[in-house]
Amino acid sequence: MKNILLINGHSADKSLSQAMLAAYKQQVESQGHSIHVIELGKLKFDPLLHQGYGVIQELEPDLVDAQKWILWANHIAWFFPVWWTGFPALLKGFIDRCFLPGFAFRYHKKDPLWDKLLSKRSSDVIYTSGTPVWLHKLMGNPLKNMFKAVFGFCGLKPLRILAFGGVRELSPQQVEAILLKTKVFAKSIKG
């Protein structure tokens, strides 16, 4: 069985991202996995990396806890909406502040390579978009490429992505279909 960390990158209390997280959670709990949830909208932290990585700013207690949960996890699932072909600023700030040198990666001193400190962990990305998914593909999948680059740099793989486009106005039946697909996607996690 796996330790699975679920991260909701949507800032609103109630959202389709939250509902998808709940559906995913229900499925993986039924398979016997251990679960922990982080709701980024409820954390207290400054999402800005004020000095870049040249001066690492002190982590707030919520980020210290988040790093502990990231290390605990064998598998991390991310849930969020796509805004302007990327993830919300809150999620970007969380990654900037948590995935630090010495925690997520470590550069070598005598060559251009680095150590991937979060290796042996897998990751799922489940997102929604107001635009159709085919439009993201037409634009070269900027979000997918960004996640593959960031997570690959830190060692998180394999990376599986489940995307739902055209979600601006959904009927209750369409929402249920999305939640069912999310459960089916979660079901394929192996212990």
Buried (B, 14 or more C-beta within 10 A) or exposed (E): EBBBBBBBBBBEEEBBBBBBBBBBBBBBEEBEBBBBBBBBBEBEBEBEBEEEEEEBEEBBEBBEBBBEBBEEBBBBBBBBBBEEBEBBBBBBBBBBBBBBEEBBBEEEEEEEEBEBBBEEBBBBBBBBBEBBBEEBEEEEBEBBEBBBEBBEBBBBBEBBBBBBBBBEEBEEEEBEEBBEBBBEBBEEBEE
